[in-house]
Amino acid sequence: MTSLFDPYDLGPVRLKSRIVMPPMTRTRTTEGDLPTDGDVPNALMATYYGQRASAGLIISEVNDVDQSSHGYARVPGIHSEAQVRGWRVVTDEVHRRGGTIFMQLWHVGRLAHSSILPNGQAPVGATAERAEGSEVFAHGPDGRLRFMPVDTPRALGTEEVSAMVRTFANAAANARRAGFDGVEIHAANGYLIEQFMNSVLNTRTDRYGGSLENRTRFLMEIVDAVVAEFGPGRVGVRLSPFGKYGSMPADPLTEETFLYVVEQLGRRGVAYVHLLYELLPDGNMESAEFKPRYLDHAMLAKARAKFPGAFIWCGGFTDRARAEASLDTGLVDLIAFGRPYIANPDLSERLRNGWPLAVADRSTYYTRNGEVGYTDFPAYSNDRAVGKAA
Ligand SMILES: Cc1cc2nc3c(=O)[nH]c(=O)nc-3n(C[C@H](O)[C@H](O)[C@H](O)COP(=O)(O)O)c2cc1C
């Protein structure tokens, strides 16, 4: 039986356990001094991530690779010096407390609203198809932040796609300067990279559309460029085969694409593939009913055979027994606990000792209320010391 608390060698990085804190956007950034600074990480965020440093691996909330990627308000980025400096404070604190932290990088593509893009410009996408029914956190007509239906995108030109690859490479170089141990490329949940990979949505006729090789070219070029910046073994990729999040159309070629992608990622020295094991419902994850539905193990076994690196599964894990039963399938190496990490900074210790888990209030997931619902959850032993129930 594999224990969640066995160490794991992820490429050159030794993780102290199999427990992963997956990326979670929490909108606690500070507005930069200059418009080009973007939204900037701060000392409060350093406290939040530092509190969770007993995880085997922390993957940061997602980061914009440039300003055109700013689909959601208060999401940090890694394209300005102010952001590099802000993240350095976070990584120093995580490392001081013995943790390991990767940065998640994205471009939102069509999942964006012009109210928060530079000069009110339209979002960009693999094609000009709008994500009907999807919403992002942006300014409403009254100027207040709220969930708003996304705008219609403009399709990126061929040379713009190649330039975007370089943008990802620059972002990775910045993440390295900011002290991250590695990066995760967000190729899941209906954002730009997945928009290219989906055979129904991607109707392009240039070298980034059509065949399997063409639809996955954007991801592979990004991976090559980012691995060149960070070194092999320090780059992971997040994938969500069969996911419908972000209004992704059902794709009859999903399994074929997925197996090809993991094989190619293995050849490129990618350290891990991070899978949405429990499929997210359509549309807004926060309001939609959550019905468990898992990836098929027969498909995962085929993927396992094609990829020599680690697999992470994420989605719906809340206890040690189920996580360890999953490790025992031999199909997965690391287990991510998302929402449980919000209210349990000491999740690792709670799972190890069988202590009960606290539950977060959803209304604080994305607020700007600073520490409320963010850094104010006590560790379990502290609860007991002050006589509070966990
Ligand atoms: C508040 C919140 C923010 C999230 N932000 C991100 C994100 O920035 N990037 C990402 O890939 N997934 C994000 N997710 C998805 C989580 O990483 C995870 O896949 C999802 O919560 C399911 O796992 P769980 O059942 O363990 O919570 C977010 C989820 C939540 C609840």
The ligand as a Gaussian input file, in Angstrom:
#p B3LYP/6-31G(d) Opt

LIG

0 1
 C      -11.598000      28.863000      -5.771000
 C      -11.066000      27.993000      -6.891000
 C      -10.152000      28.529000      -7.794000
 C       -9.602000      27.731000      -8.804000
 N       -8.645000      28.265000      -9.634000
 C       -8.002000      27.459000     -10.521000
 C       -6.873000      27.942000     -11.256000
 O       -6.404000      29.071000     -11.088000
 N       -6.310000      27.087000     -12.150000
 C       -6.769000      25.807000     -12.347000
 O       -6.213000      25.068000     -13.178000
 N       -7.811000      25.323000     -11.637000
 C       -8.411000      26.101000     -10.709000
 N       -9.418000      25.584000      -9.934000
 C       -9.739000      24.141000     -10.028000
 C       -8.970000      23.372000      -8.943000
 O       -7.561000      23.342000      -9.214000
 C       -9.468000      21.913000      -8.846000
 O       -9.213000      21.288000     -10.066000
 C      -10.958000      21.846000      -8.514000
 O      -11.246000      22.622000      -7.353000
 C      -11.396000      20.391000      -8.241000
 O      -10.623000      19.831000      -7.190000
 P      -11.234000      19.672000      -5.693000
 O      -12.462000      18.813000      -5.821000
 O      -10.127000      18.993000      -4.921000
 O      -11.557000      21.037000      -5.200000
 C       -9.993000      26.372000      -8.929000
 C      -10.935000      25.854000      -8.033000
 C      -11.459000      26.635000      -7.010000
 C      -12.423000      26.027000      -6.030000

